[in-house]
Amino acid sequence: MKILFVIIVSVVALWLGGCATDLPLVSDEDYNSIHRPAAASPDAMTLVPRAY
């Protein structure tokens, strides 16, 4: 009986944990519009080498 209880609790915990990751609270577009780069951060495009 104890093993059955542990299995049921484990299945319910995995089920609830899986549902929590399916719907994010903030979309990627909203996150990027809210969180801008820091003022003194370097431009990432200067680190990309160019092919001449």
C-alpha distance matrix in Angstrom:
0.0 3.8 5.4 5.2 6.4 8.8 10.0 10.7 12.5 14.3 15.5 16.7 18.4 20.1 21.2 22.7 24.3 25.9 27.3 28.8 31.0 32.4 34.7 36.7 38.2 41.6 43.2 45.0 48.4 47.7 46.5 49.6 51.9 50.6 50.4 53.8 54.8 56.1 59.8 60.7 58.4 60.2 60.6 58.2 60.7 63.2 60.8 60.8 63.6 66.1 67.6 71.3
3.8 0.0 3.8 5.5 5.2 6.3 8.7 10.0 10.7 12.4 14.4 15.5 16.5 18.5 20.0 21.2 22.4 24.4 26.0 27.1 29.3 31.0 33.2 34.9 36.3 39.7 41.4 43.1 46.5 45.8 44.4 47.5 49.8 48.3 47.9 51.3 52.2 53.3 57.0 57.8 55.5 57.4 58.0 55.6 58.3 60.6 58.3 58.4 61.3 63.9 65.4 69.2
5.4 3.8 0.0 3.8 5.4 5.1 6.2 8.6 9.9 10.5 12.3 14.3 15.3 16.5 18.2 20.0 20.9 22.4 24.4 25.8 27.6 29.2 31.8 33.5 35.3 38.5 40.0 41.4 44.9 44.5 43.0 46.0 48.5 47.2 46.8 50.0 50.8 52.1 55.8 56.5 54.0 55.7 56.1 53.6 56.2 58.5 56.0 56.0 58.8 61.3 62.7 66.5
5.2 5.5 3.8 0.0 3.8 5.5 5.1 6.2 8.6 9.8 10.6 12.3 14.2 15.4 16.4 18.3 19.8 21.1 22.7 24.4 26.4 27.6 30.1 32.2 34.0 37.3 38.6 40.4 43.8 43.3 42.2 45.2 47.6 46.4 46.2 49.6 50.6 52.1 55.8 56.7 54.2 55.9 56.1 53.7 56.1 58.6 56.3 56.2 59.0 61.4 62.7 66.5
6.4 5.2 5.4 3.8 0.0 3.8 5.5 5.2 6.1 8.5 10.0 10.6 12.2 14.2 15.3 16.5 18.1 19.9 21.2 22.6 24.9 26.4 28.5 30.4 31.8 35.3 36.9 38.8 42.1 41.4 40.2 43.4 45.6 44.2 44.1 47.6 48.7 50.0 53.7 54.7 52.4 54.3 54.6 52.4 54.9 57.5 55.3 55.3 58.3 60.7 62.3 66.0
8.8 6.3 5.1 5.5 3.8 0.0 3.8 5.5 5.2 6.0 8.6 10.0 10.4 12.2 14.1 15.3 16.2 18.1 20.0 21.1 23.0 24.9 27.2 28.8 30.4 33.7 35.3 36.9 40.3 39.7 38.2 41.3 43.7 42.3 41.9 45.3 46.1 47.4 51.2 51.9 49.6 51.4 51.8 49.5 52.1 54.5 52.2 52.3 55.2 57.7 59.3 63.1
10.0 8.7 6.2 5.1 5.5 3.8 0.0 3.8 5.5 5.1 6.1 8.6 9.8 10.6 12.1 14.2 15.2 16.4 18.4 20.0 21.7 23.1 25.8 27.7 29.7 32.8 34.1 35.7 39.1 38.7 37.5 40.4 42.9 41.9 41.5 44.8 45.7 47.3 51.1 51.9 49.3 50.9 51.1 48.6 51.0 53.5 51.2 51.1 53.9 56.3 57.7 61.4
10.7 10.0 8.6 6.2 5.2 5.5 3.8 0.0 3.8 5.4 5.2 6.2 8.5 10.0 10.5 12.2 14.1 15.3 16.6 18.4 20.6 21.7 24.0 26.2 27.9 31.3 32.7 34.6 37.9 37.3 36.4 39.5 41.7 40.6 40.6 44.0 45.3 46.9 50.6 51.7 49.3 51.0 51.1 48.8 51.1 53.8 51.7 51.6 54.5 56.8 58.3 62.0
12.5 10.7 9.9 8.6 6.1 5.2 5.5 3.8 0.0 3.8 5.5 5.2 6.1 8.6 9.8 10.5 12.0 14.1 15.4 16.5 18.9 20.5 22.6 24.3 25.8 29.2 30.9 32.7 36.0 35.2 34.1 37.2 39.5 38.1 38.0 41.5 42.7 44.1 47.8 48.9 46.6 48.5 48.8 46.6 49.1 51.7 49.7 49.8 52.8 55.2 56.9 60.6
14.3 12.4 10.5 9.8 8.5 6.0 5.1 5.4 3.8 0.0 3.8 5.5 5.1 6.1 8.5 9.9 10.4 12.1 14.3 15.4 17.1 19.0 21.4 23.1 24.9 28.1 29.5 31.0 34.5 34.0 32.6 35.6 38.0 36.9 36.5 39.8 40.8 42.3 46.1 46.9 44.5 46.2 46.4 44.0 46.5 49.1 46.9 46.8 49.8 52.2 53.8 57.5
15.5 14.4 12.3 10.6 10.0 8.6 6.1 5.2 5.5 3.8 0.0 3.8 5.5 5.2 6.0 8.6 9.8 10.5 12.3 14.3 16.0 17.1 19.8 21.9 24.1 27.2 28.3 30.0 33.3 33.0 32.0 35.0 37.4 36.5 36.4 39.7 40.9 42.7 46.5 47.5 44.9 46.5 46.4 44.0 46.2 49.0 46.9 46.6 49.5 51.7 53.2 56.9
16.7 15.5 14.3 12.3 10.6 10.0 8.6 6.2 5.2 5.5 3.8 0.0 3.8 5.5 5.0 6.1 8.4 9.8 10.6 12.4 14.8 15.9 18.0 20.1 21.8 25.2 26.6 28.7 31.9 31.2 30.4 33.6 35.7 34.7 34.8 38.3 39.7 41.5 45.2 46.5 44.1 45.9 45.9 43.6 46.0 48.8 47.0 46.8 49.9 52.1 53.7 57.4
18.4 16.5 15.3 14.2 12.2 10.4 9.8 8.5 6.1 5.1 5.5 3.8 0.0 3.8 5.4 5.2 6.0 8.5 10.0 10.6 12.9 14.8 16.9 18.4 20.0 23.3 24.9 26.7 30.0 29.3 28.1 31.2 33.5 32.3 32.2 35.6 36.8 38.4 42.1 43.3 40.9 42.8 43.0 40.8 43.3 46.0 44.1 44.1 47.3 49.6 51.4 55.1
20.1 18.5 16.5 15.4 14.2 12.2 10.6 10.0 8.6 6.1 5.2 5.5 3.8 0.0 3.8 5.5 5.0 6.0 8.6 9.9 11.2 12.9 15.6 17.3 19.6 22.5 23.6 25.1 28.5 28.3 27.1 29.9 32.5 31.6 31.4 34.6 35.7 37.5 41.3 42.3 39.7 41.3 41.3 38.9 41.2 43.9 41.9 41.7 44.7 47.0 48.6 52.3
21.2 20.0 18.2 16.4 15.3 14.1 12.1 10.5 9.8 8.5 6.0 5.0 5.4 3.8 0.0 3.8 5.5 5.2 6.4 8.8 10.6 11.3 13.8 16.2 18.4 21.5 22.5 24.4 27.7 27.4 26.6 29.6 31.9 31.2 31.4 34.7 36.2 38.2 41.9 43.2 40.7 42.3 42.0 39.7 41.8 44.8 43.0 42.6 45.7 47.7 49.3 52.9
22.7 21.2 20.0 18.3 16.5 15.3 14.2 12.2 10.5 9.9 8.6 6.1 5.2 5.5 3.8 0.0 3.8 5.4 5.1 6.3 9.1 10.4 12.1 14.1 15.7 19.1 20.6 22.8 25.9 25.2 24.4 27.6 29.7 28.7 29.0 32.5 34.1 36.0 39.6 41.1 38.8 40.7 40.5 38.5 40.8 43.7 42.1 42.0 45.3 47.3 49.2 52.8
24.3 22.4 20.9 19.8 18.1 16.2 15.2 14.1 12.0 10.4 9.8 8.4 6.0 5.0 5.5 3.8 0.0 3.8 5.5 5.2 6.9 9.3 11.4 12.7 14.7 17.7 19.1 20.8 24.1 23.6 22.4 25.4 27.8 26.8 26.7 30.0 31.4 33.2 36.9 38.2 35.7 37.5 37.5 35.3 37.7 40.5 38.8 38.8 42.0 44.2 46.1 49.7
25.9 24.4 22.4 21.1 19.9 18.1 16.4 15.3 14.1 12.1 10.5 9.8 8.5 6.0 5.2 5.4 3.8 0.0 3.8 5.4 5.7 6.9 9.9 11.8 14.6 17.3 17.9 19.5 22.9 22.8 21.9 24.7 27.2 26.7 26.7 29.9 31.3 33.5 37.1 38.4 35.8 37.3 36.8 34.5 36.6 39.6 37.9 37.5 40.6 42.6 44.3 47.9
27.3 26.0 24.4 22.7 21.2 20.0 18.4 16.6 15.4 14.3 12.3 10.6 10.0 8.6 6.4 5.1 5.5 3.8 0.0 3.8 5.5 5.4 7.5 10.1 12.4 15.5 16.3 18.6 21.6 21.2 20.8 23.9 25.9 25.4 26.0 29.3 31.1 33.4 36.9 38.6 36.1 37.8 37.2 35.1 37.2 40.3 38.9 38.5 41.8 43.6 45.3 48.9
28.8 27.1 25.8 24.4 22.6 21.1 20.0 18.4 16.5 15.4 14.3 12.4 10.6 9.9 8.8 6.3 5.2 5.4 3.8 0.0 3.8 5.7 6.5 7.8 9.7 12.9 14.4 16.6 19.7 18.9 18.1 21.4 23.4 22.5 22.9 26.3 28.1 30.2 33.8 35.4 33.1 35.0 34.7 32.8 35.1 38.1 36.8 36.7 40.1 42.1 44.1 47.6
31.0 29.3 27.6 26.4 24.9 23.0 21.7 20.6 18.9 17.1 16.0 14.8 12.9 11.2 10.6 9.1 6.9 5.7 5.5 3.8 0.0 3.8 5.7 6.5 9.5 11.8 12.5 14.0 17.4 17.3 16.3 19.1 21.5 21.1 21.1 24.3 25.9 28.2 31.8 33.3 30.7 32.3 31.8 29.7 31.9 34.9 33.5 33.2 36.6 38.5 40.4 44.0
32.4 31.0 29.2 27.6 26.4 24.9 23.1 21.7 20.5 19.0 17.1 15.9 14.8 12.9 11.3 10.4 9.3 6.9 5.4 5.7 3.8 0.0 3.8 6.4 9.8 11.8 11.7 13.7 16.7 16.9 16.7 19.4 21.5 21.6 22.2 25.2 27.1 29.7 33.2 34.9 32.2 33.6 32.8 30.6 32.4 35.7 34.5 33.9 37.1 38.7 40.5 43.9
34.7 33.2 31.8 30.1 28.5 27.2 25.8 24.0 22.6 21.4 19.8 18.0 16.9 15.6 13.8 12.1 11.4 9.9 7.5 6.5 5.7 3.8 0.0 3.8 6.5 8.7 9.1 11.9 14.4 14.1 14.3 17.3 19.0 18.9 20.0 23.2 25.4 28.0 31.4 33.4 31.0 32.7 31.8 30.1 31.9 35.2 34.4 34.0 37.4 38.9 40.8 44.1
36.7 34.9 33.5 32.2 30.4 28.8 27.7 26.2 24.3 23.1 21.9 20.1 18.4 17.3 16.2 14.1 12.7 11.8 10.1 7.8 6.5 6.4 3.8 0.0 3.8 5.5 6.6 9.1 11.9 11.2 10.8 14.0 15.8 15.4 16.3 19.6 21.8 24.3 27.7 29.7 27.4 29.3 28.6 27.0 29.1 32.3 31.5 31.4 34.9 36.5 38.8 42.1
38.2 36.3 35.3 34.0 31.8 30.4 29.7 27.9 25.8 24.9 24.1 21.8 20.0 19.6 18.4 15.7 14.7 14.6 12.4 9.7 9.5 9.8 6.5 3.8 0.0 3.8 6.8 9.9 11.9 9.9 9.9 13.6 14.6 13.6 15.0 18.5 21.1 23.3 26.5 28.9 27.1 29.3 28.8 27.7 29.9 33.0 32.6 32.7 36.4 38.0 40.5 43.6
41.6 39.7 38.5 37.3 35.3 33.7 32.8 31.3 29.2 28.1 27.2 25.2 23.3 22.5 21.5 19.1 17.7 17.3 15.5 12.9 11.8 11.8 8.7 5.5 3.8 0.0 3.8 6.6 8.2 6.2 6.3 9.9 10.8 10.3 11.8 15.1 17.9 20.4 23.5 25.9 24.0 26.2 25.5 24.5 26.6 29.7 29.6 29.7 33.4 34.8 37.4 40.4
43.2 41.4 40.0 38.6 36.9 35.3 34.1 32.7 30.9 29.5 28.3 26.6 24.9 23.6 22.5 20.6 19.1 17.9 16.3 14.4 12.5 11.7 9.1 6.6 6.8 3.8 0.0 3.8 5.4 5.3 6.2 8.7 10.0 10.8 12.2 14.9 17.6 20.6 23.5 25.9 23.7 25.3 24.1 22.9 24.5 27.9 27.8 27.5 31.1 32.3 34.6 37.6
45.0 43.1 41.4 40.4 38.8 36.9 35.7 34.6 32.7 31.0 30.0 28.7 26.7 25.1 24.4 22.8 20.8 19.5 18.6 16.6 14.0 13.7 11.9 9.1 9.9 6.6 3.8 0.0 3.8 5.5 5.1 6.1 8.6 10.0 10.4 12.6 14.8 18.0 21.0 23.1 20.6 21.9 20.6 19.2 20.8 24.2 24.0 23.7 27.3 28.5 31.0 34.0
48.4 46.5 44.9 43.8 42.1 40.3 39.1 37.9 36.0 34.5 33.3 31.9 30.0 28.5 27.7 25.9 24.1 22.9 21.6 19.7 17.4 16.7 14.4 11.9 11.9 8.2 5.4 3.8 0.0 3.8 5.5 5.2 6.2 8.7 10.1 11.6 14.3 17.7 20.2 22.7 20.5 21.7 20.1 19.2 20.4 23.9 24.3 23.9 27.4 28.3 30.8 33.5
47.7 45.8 44.5 43.3 41.4 39.7 38.7 37.3 35.2 34.0 33.0 31.2 29.3 28.3 27.4 25.2 23.6 22.8 21.2 18.9 17.3 16.9 14.1 11.2 9.9 6.2 5.3 5.5 3.8 0.0 3.8 5.5 5.1 6.2 8.6 10.9 14.2 17.1 19.6 22.4 20.7 22.6 21.4 21.0 22.6 25.8 26.3 26.4 30.1 31.1 33.8 36.5
46.5 44.4 43.0 42.2 40.2 38.2 37.5 36.4 34.1 32.6 32.0 30.4 28.1 27.1 26.6 24.4 22.4 21.9 20.8 18.1 16.3 16.7 14.3 10.8 9.9 6.3 6.2 5.1 5.5 3.8 0.0 3.8 5.5 5.2 6.0 8.9 11.7 14.5 17.4 19.9 18.0 20.1 19.4 18.8 20.9 23.9 24.1 24.5 28.3 29.8 32.6 35.5
49.6 47.5 46.0 45.2 43.4 41.3 40.4 39.5 37.2 35.6 35.0 33.6 31.2 29.9 29.6 27.6 25.4 24.7 23.9 21.4 19.1 19.4 17.3 14.0 13.6 9.9 8.7 6.1 5.2 5.5 3.8 0.0 3.8 5.5 5.2 6.6 9.2 12.5 15.2 17.6 15.5 17.2 16.0 15.6 17.4 20.5 21.0 21.3 25.1 26.4 29.3 32.0
51.9 49.8 48.5 47.6 45.6 43.7 42.9 41.7 39.5 38.0 37.4 35.7 33.5 32.5 31.9 29.7 27.8 27.2 25.9 23.4 21.5 21.5 19.0 15.8 14.6 10.8 10.0 8.6 6.2 5.1 5.5 3.8 0.0 3.8 5.8 6.7 10.2 13.1 15.1 18.1 16.7 18.6 17.4 17.7 19.2 22.2 23.2 23.6 27.3 28.3 31.3 33.7
50.6 48.3 47.2 46.4 44.2 42.3 41.9 40.6 38.1 36.9 36.5 34.7 32.3 31.6 31.2 28.7 26.8 26.7 25.4 22.5 21.1 21.6 18.9 15.4 13.6 10.3 10.8 10.0 8.7 6.2 5.2 5.5 3.8 0.0 3.8 6.2 9.9 12.0 14.2 17.4 16.4 18.9 18.5 19.0 21.1 23.7 24.6 25.5 29.2 30.6 33.7 36.2
50.4 47.9 46.8 46.2 44.1 41.9 41.5 40.6 38.0 36.5 36.4 34.8 32.2 31.4 31.4 29.0 26.7 26.7 26.0 22.9 21.1 22.2 20.0 16.3 15.0 11.8 12.2 10.4 10.1 8.6 6.0 5.2 5.8 3.8 0.0 3.8 6.7 8.8 11.6 14.3 13.0 15.7 15.6 16.0 18.6 20.9 21.5 22.7 26.5 28.2 31.5 34.1
53.8 51.3 50.0 49.6 47.6 45.3 44.8 44.0 41.5 39.8 39.7 38.3 35.6 34.6 34.7 32.5 30.0 29.9 29.3 26.3 24.3 25.2 23.2 19.6 18.5 15.1 14.9 12.6 11.6 10.9 8.9 6.6 6.7 6.2 3.8 0.0 3.8 6.5 8.7 11.5 10.3 12.7 12.5 13.5 15.8 18.0 19.0 20.4 24.1 25.6 29.0 31.4
54.8 52.2 50.8 50.6 48.7 46.1 45.7 45.3 42.7 40.8 40.9 39.7 36.8 35.7 36.2 34.1 31.4 31.3 31.1 28.1 25.9 27.1 25.4 21.8 21.1 17.9 17.6 14.8 14.3 14.2 11.7 9.2 10.2 9.9 6.7 3.8 0.0 3.8 6.5 8.4 6.6 9.1 9.4 10.6 13.3 15.0 15.9 17.8 21.4 23.2 26.8 29.2
56.1 53.3 52.1 52.1 50.0 47.4 47.3 46.9 44.1 42.3 42.7 41.5 38.4 37.5 38.2 36.0 33.2 33.5 33.4 30.2 28.2 29.7 28.0 24.3 23.3 20.4 20.6 18.0 17.7 17.1 14.5 12.5 13.1 12.0 8.8 6.5 3.8 0.0 3.8 5.6 5.3 8.8 10.5 12.3 15.3 16.2 17.1 19.5 23.0 25.1 28.7 30.9
59.8 57.0 55.8 55.8 53.7 51.2 51.1 50.6 47.8 46.1 46.5 45.2 42.1 41.3 41.9 39.6 36.9 37.1 36.9 33.8 31.8 33.2 31.4 27.7 26.5 23.5 23.5 21.0 20.2 19.6 17.4 15.2 15.1 14.2 11.6 8.7 6.5 3.8 0.0 3.8 5.7 8.8 10.5 13.3 15.8 16.1 17.7 20.3 23.5 25.2 29.0 30.8
60.7 57.8 56.5 56.7 54.7 51.9 51.9 51.7 48.9 46.9 47.5 46.5 43.3 42.3 43.2 41.1 38.2 38.4 38.6 35.4 33.3 34.9 33.4 29.7 28.9 25.9 25.9 23.1 22.7 22.4 19.9 17.6 18.1 17.4 14.3 11.5 8.4 5.6 3.8 0.0 3.8 6.5 9.3 12.1 14.8 14.3 15.6 18.7 21.6 23.7 27.5 29.2
58.4 55.5 54.0 54.2 52.4 49.6 49.3 49.3 46.6 44.5 44.9 44.1 40.9 39.7 40.7 38.8 35.7 35.8 36.1 33.1 30.7 32.2 31.0 27.4 27.1 24.0 23.7 20.6 20.5 20.7 18.0 15.5 16.7 16.4 13.0 10.3 6.6 5.3 5.7 3.8 0.0 3.8 6.6 8.7 11.8 11.8 12.6 15.5 18.7 21.0 24.7 26.8
60.2 57.4 55.7 55.9 54.3 51.4 50.9 51.0 48.5 46.2 46.5 45.9 42.8 41.3 42.3 40.7 37.5 37.3 37.8 35.0 32.3 33.6 32.7 29.3 29.3 26.2 25.3 21.9 21.7 22.6 20.1 17.2 18.6 18.9 15.7 12.7 9.1 8.8 8.8 6.5 3.8 0.0 3.8 6.1 8.8 8.1 9.1 12.2 15.2 17.4 21.2 23.2
60.6 58.0 56.1 56.1 54.6 51.8 51.1 51.1 48.8 46.4 46.4 45.9 43.0 41.3 42.0 40.5 37.5 36.8 37.2 34.7 31.8 32.8 31.8 28.6 28.8 25.5 24.1 20.6 20.1 21.4 19.4 16.0 17.4 18.5 15.6 12.5 9.4 10.5 10.5 9.3 6.6 3.8 0.0 3.8 5.5 5.8 7.7 9.9 13.0 14.8 18.5 20.5
58.2 55.6 53.6 53.7 52.4 49.5 48.6 48.8 46.6 44.0 44.0 43.6 40.8 38.9 39.7 38.5 35.3 34.5 35.1 32.8 29.7 30.6 30.1 27.0 27.7 24.5 22.9 19.2 19.2 21.0 18.8 15.6 17.7 19.0 16.0 13.5 10.6 12.3 13.3 12.1 8.7 6.1 3.8 0.0 3.8 5.4 5.6 7.3 10.9 13.1 16.6 19.2
60.7 58.3 56.2 56.1 54.9 52.1 51.0 51.1 49.1 46.5 46.2 46.0 43.3 41.2 41.8 40.8 37.7 36.6 37.2 35.1 31.9 32.4 31.9 29.1 29.9 26.6 24.5 20.8 20.4 22.6 20.9 17.4 19.2 21.1 18.6 15.8 13.3 15.3 15.8 14.8 11.8 8.8 5.5 3.8 0.0 3.8 5.3 5.4 8.6 9.9 13.5 15.9
63.2 60.6 58.5 58.6 57.5 54.5 53.5 53.8 51.7 49.1 49.0 48.8 46.0 43.9 44.8 43.7 40.5 39.6 40.3 38.1 34.9 35.7 35.2 32.3 33.0 29.7 27.9 24.2 23.9 25.8 23.9 20.5 22.2 23.7 20.9 18.0 15.0 16.2 16.1 14.3 11.8 8.1 5.8 5.4 3.8 0.0 3.8 5.6 7.7 9.4 13.2 15.1
60.8 58.3 56.0 56.3 55.3 52.2 51.2 51.7 49.7 46.9 46.9 47.0 44.1 41.9 43.0 42.1 38.8 37.9 38.9 36.8 33.5 34.5 34.4 31.5 32.6 29.6 27.8 24.0 24.3 26.3 24.1 21.0 23.2 24.6 21.5 19.0 15.9 17.1 17.7 15.6 12.6 9.1 7.7 5.6 5.3 3.8 0.0 3.8 6.3 9.3 12.8 15.4
60.8 58.4 56.0 56.2 55.3 52.3 51.1 51.6 49.8 46.8 46.6 46.8 44.1 41.7 42.6 42.0 38.8 37.5 38.5 36.7 33.2 33.9 34.0 31.4 32.7 29.7 27.5 23.7 23.9 26.4 24.5 21.3 23.6 25.5 22.7 20.4 17.8 19.5 20.3 18.7 15.5 12.2 9.9 7.3 5.4 5.6 3.8 0.0 3.8 6.5 9.8 12.7
63.6 61.3 58.8 59.0 58.3 55.2 53.9 54.5 52.8 49.8 49.5 49.9 47.3 44.7 45.7 45.3 42.0 40.6 41.8 40.1 36.6 37.1 37.4 34.9 36.4 33.4 31.1 27.3 27.4 30.1 28.3 25.1 27.3 29.2 26.5 24.1 21.4 23.0 23.5 21.6 18.7 15.2 13.0 10.9 8.6 7.7 6.3 3.8 0.0 3.8 6.7 9.6
66.1 63.9 61.3 61.4 60.7 57.7 56.3 56.8 55.2 52.2 51.7 52.1 49.6 47.0 47.7 47.3 44.2 42.6 43.6 42.1 38.5 38.7 38.9 36.5 38.0 34.8 32.3 28.5 28.3 31.1 29.8 26.4 28.3 30.6 28.2 25.6 23.2 25.1 25.2 23.7 21.0 17.4 14.8 13.1 9.9 9.4 9.3 6.5 3.8 0.0 3.8 6.3
67.6 65.4 62.7 62.7 62.3 59.3 57.7 58.3 56.9 53.8 53.2 53.7 51.4 48.6 49.3 49.2 46.1 44.3 45.3 44.1 40.4 40.5 40.8 38.8 40.5 37.4 34.6 31.0 30.8 33.8 32.6 29.3 31.3 33.7 31.5 29.0 26.8 28.7 29.0 27.5 24.7 21.2 18.5 16.6 13.5 13.2 12.8 9.8 6.7 3.8 0.0 3.8
71.3 69.2 66.5 66.5 66.0 63.1 61.4 62.0 60.6 57.5 56.9 57.4 55.1 52.3 52.9 52.8 49.7 47.9 48.9 47.6 44.0 43.9 44.1 42.1 43.6 40.4 37.6 34.0 33.5 36.5 35.5 32.0 33.7 36.2 34.1 31.4 29.2 30.9 30.8 29.2 26.8 23.2 20.5 19.2 15.9 15.1 15.4 12.7 9.6 6.3 3.8 0.0
